[in-house]
Amino acid sequence: MRKKEPKLIITFHTTAEAIAMEKLCKENQKTGRMIPVPREISAGCGLAWCCEPDMEQEMSEFMKEKGMEHEEMVRLMY
């Protein structure tokens, strides 16, 4: 079993928003990956973006700049 570490989880209202986020992040060399939404939280769709917790400000600004909307940003052990 892998060790859980603190992560920043970004959830979305729709699957289309989650996939658009993944595409934008790859195009702009943002670290992170798409994951299933953890049980501890709920979201409009079943996908979430997972990255390092110290990227919260950077990701928030990036998403605003790109016109991306999210449901919530949560820090949790994942």
N, C-alpha and C positions, 0 to 999 in steps of 0.2 A: 504494500500500500504506500502510495507516495505521501510525502510530508506536505501538509497544508501550509500555505504561506499567505501573508496579507496581499490582497489584490484589489484593484479598482474594477468594478463591474458596471458596465453601462448597458441599460436595458432600453428597448424600443417599443413603440406602439405596434409596429407592423414588421413582418418579415422583410418586406421590400426596403424599409429603412435600415434594418440590420445589415442586409446584403450591400446596400449602397455605402454604409459605413466601412464595411470590410474592404470594398473596392477602393474607396478614397484613402484609407489608411495604407493599403499596399502601394498605391500610386505615389503617396507622399512619404514613404518609408517610416511610417509610424509603427512602433513595436506593439505587439499584442496579437490576439487571435480570437476567433469566433468560438463561443462555447454554448452549450445548452444553459438556459437560465437555472441557477442553483435553486434548490428547494426552499432555501431560507427566504427568498424573495419571490415576488410574482411580477409578471410583465404581460403586456398585451400580446406579445409573440413569444415563442419558445427559444429565441436566440439572444445572446448578449455579447458585447465586446469585453474582453478581459485584458487588462494591462497592469503595469506596476502602479502601486498607489501614489507614488510621487509624481505621476503624470497627470493628476487630476486637473490642475490649472491649465497645463498645456493642451490637454484633450478638450477641455471646455472651450478654450479660445479657438482651437482648430475647428471644432464643430460649429461654433458661431460664425467663424469666417467662411466656412463652406456651406452655411445655410442648413446644416443638419440638425434635426430635432431628436431629442431622446426622451425617454420616459423618466428615468432617474439614474443617478450615479451613486453607487454604494460601495463602501469599503468593507470587505469581509475576508475571512480565511477561506481560501479555495485551493 
